[in-house]
Amino acid sequence: MGSNYKPIGNYIQLVDERNKGLKVTTLLGLSISKQFIKSVANTIGTDMENYKIIRKNQFACSTMQVRRDRKMPVALFTEDVPAIISQAYPIFEIIDTTILLPEYLMMWFTRSEFDREACFHAVGGVRGSLEWEDFCGMKLPIPSPEKQLEIVKEYNTIQNRIQLNNQLITKLEETAQAIYKQWFVDFEFPDKNGKPYKSNGGEMVWCEELDKEIPKGWEMNSVKEFSVNMRSGGTPSRDESTYWNSNDYPWLKTGELKNSVIIDADEYVSELAIKESSAKLLPINSVLIAMYGEGKTKGQVGYLKIESATNQACCAIICKNETEATFLYYYLRTNRDEIVSIAIGGAQPNLSKNIIEELRLIQPLGEVLNKHPFINIMNLKEDYTREIQKLEELKGLLLARMTKVESRMEIVEN
C-alpha cells in the first residue's frame, strides 16, 4: 500500500443524535447494495425516540455479518430533509469536508476491493463482524480537493447516464405492457384502417374457454403448442474446476432474469460442462421463466440476446421467430401474478415445466401478430442495456484509478 494512504479514522467521527421529541418520522433501512431503502420493520410498540437521526452528508453503516455477506453495507445520505435509522447502525460524518469530500469517500466504499479488505478484517466466525477500530484503520488515498471533485464529477456523469438508461428501459417496459393490454386484452389493435378494432365494429366471436368474446379468427393455445421447444436447465458439477474456469458460454440463474433483456451472465461454463450436464445450449431469442425462487424471483422472465445455458430452476421456451418470442415474453410478463398463483407445492410453491407448458394464451391472427411493435421495443432495451454494461465497465475503471491519484502530501512535497 502506498505511502499516500491514510487511515479512514483520521477523517471521520461518530455521530449519535437521537430522535427526541419524535421530530423526524421518515424511517429508513440500509441495504447490502449500499443504499438507503424504505424500512419494512415492524415498529409497533417501539420507542422511536431512541432511533438515530441521519442528516445530509452523513454516513450509516453496518459492521455486522460482513464476512457472511462479503460486503460492508455503508451509504451516504444525500437528502436535505433528515431521516431516522435503527440505533444498531453506526452513523459517522467527515470531520473536515474541505480535506475529504463525502462523495469521494462514498466512491471508495463502492469499490469491490474495499469490501474484500473489510471481509479480511472481520472477526467472529462465519458471520464475521467488523470492529469499528478495524474499520477506522482501513486506509485510502487522499488527493487534493480539486482532484477529488474532478473524480466525483466524472463518476456522477457515468452514474447519471446509467440512471437515465434504466429510466428509459422502465418506460419502454411500461409502454410495451400497455400495448399488450390494448391489443391482446382489450382487442383495440389497429384494424385495416388504422382504427381500434373492437370499438370500431371489428367482428367478435364467443370463446367458451374465456367466457367472453374475442376477435374472429383468434384461438386459444397452450404455451407448448405455441412454441417450437421447451427445455429446463441443469447445473454442472462444482467439483470440476475446469467446468467453471472457462469463458465458453454464459450460465444463467433465476436471479439474473429480472424481467429484462439478457446480454451477459455472472458465471460462464465450458462447452464440456454443458454436454455432461442436463443443461442445453439455448439459442438467441429464447424466452426464460423462473420456475421457483425466493421472494419475487418465481415467475420472472428474461429474453436471451446471447447463447446461454441455465440452471434447473429456469424453463426456456423457444419460438419460431422473434415476432412470436417477443409476444410470448410480454404475455408472460403481463400475466406474471396470475401465473405465479397456480404454482404448486408446500411452503415454497413452485411452477413446473408441465405447468408452464399448459398455460393458455390467446393466439392472434398472423396479420395482427406480425404488426406488434415488441421487436423494436426489445431491440431498444438491448441497446440501452449494452450501453449500461459499457458504462459500468467505465465506472469500474474510474474506481480502480482512485488508487493511483496523488495525495495532498505528495503534491505539497513536490
Buried (B, 14 or more C-beta within 10 A) or exposed (E): EEEBBBEBBEBBEEBEBBBEEEEBEBBBBBEEEBEBEEBEEEEEEEEEEEBBBBBEBBBBBBBBBBBBBBBBBBBBBEEEEBBBBBBEBBBBBBEEBEBBBBBBBBBBBBBEEBBEBBBEBBEEEEEBBBEBEBBBEBBBBBBBBEBBBBBBEBBEEBEEBBEEBEEBBEEBBEEBEEBBEBBBEEBBBBBEEEEBBBEEEBEBEEBEEEEEEBBEEBEBBBBBEBBEEBBBBBBBEEEBEEBBEBEBBBBBBBBBBBBBBBBBBEEBBBEBBBEBBEBBBBBEBBBBBBBBBEEEBBBBBBBBBBEBBBBBBBBBBBBEEBBBBBBBBBBBBBBBEEBBEEBEEEEEEBBBBEBBBEBEBBBBEEEBBEEBEBBEBBBBBBBBBBBBEEBEEBBBEBBEEBBEBBBBEBEEEE
